[in-house]
Amino acid sequence: MDNKDRLILALAALLRAERETRGALMEALEEDSISREALLAILSDPIPIVTQEDIEFAERFAMSRHLPIGGKG
């Protein structure tokens, strides 16, 4: 598995997790089973979904696509 495959899998997993989270949150809101405090805590979560390391990896990968075959990057 190369970097491209890992990036695709990571993005697919991130999208799936975001959809599941959104679905669970919508269900909880529709059923009025979530408190205002819990909702505020979810919205103010300090943990970024995408880290700076993820962004740097994606940028390096994108830049490497412009190198000739066999190039380093």
C-alpha positions in Angstrom: 0.0 0.0 0.0 1.5 3.3 -1.1 1.0 6.8 0.3 -1.8 7.5 -2.2 -3.7 4.5 -1.0 -3.2 5.4 2.7 -4.4 9.0 2.0 -7.5 7.7 0.2 -8.3 5.3 3.1 -7.7 8.0 5.7 -10.0 10.5 3.9 -12.7 7.9 3.4 -12.5 6.9 7.1 -12.7 10.6 8.1 -15.7 11.2 5.9 -17.5 8.1 7.3 -16.8 9.2 10.9 -18.1 12.7 10.2 -21.3 11.3 8.6 -21.9 9.0 11.5 -21.3 11.8 14.0 -23.6 14.1 12.2 -26.3 11.4 12.0 -26.0 10.7 15.7 -26.1 14.3 16.6 -29.1 15.0 14.4 -31.0 12.0 15.9 -30.2 13.2 19.4 -31.4 16.8 18.6 -34.6 15.5 17.0 -35.4 13.4 20.0 -34.4 16.2 22.4 -32.1 13.8 24.2 -29.1 16.1 24.2 -28.6 18.9 26.7 -27.5 22.4 25.7 -24.3 21.9 27.8 -23.5 18.7 25.9 -24.1 20.3 22.6 -21.8 23.2 23.5 -19.1 20.8 24.7 -19.3 19.0 21.3 -19.1 22.2 19.4 -16.2 23.6 21.4 -14.1 20.3 21.3 -10.5 21.5 21.3 -9.2 18.4 19.3 -8.9 19.3 15.7 -10.4 16.8 13.2 -7.4 17.4 10.9 -4.1 18.1 12.5 -1.2 20.2 11.2 0.7 17.0 10.7 -2.1 15.7 8.4 -2.1 18.9 6.4 1.7 18.8 6.0 1.6 15.2 4.9 -1.1 16.0 2.3 0.9 19.0 1.0 4.0 16.9 0.7 2.1 14.2 -1.1 0.5 16.7 -3.5 3.8 18.3 -4.2 5.4 14.9 -4.9 2.9 14.2 -7.7 4.7 16.9 -9.7 8.1 15.2 -9.6 9.3 12.9 -12.4 8.9 9.2 -11.8 11.7 8.0 -9.6 12.2 11.5 -8.1 12.5 11.9 -4.4 9.9 13.8 -2.4 
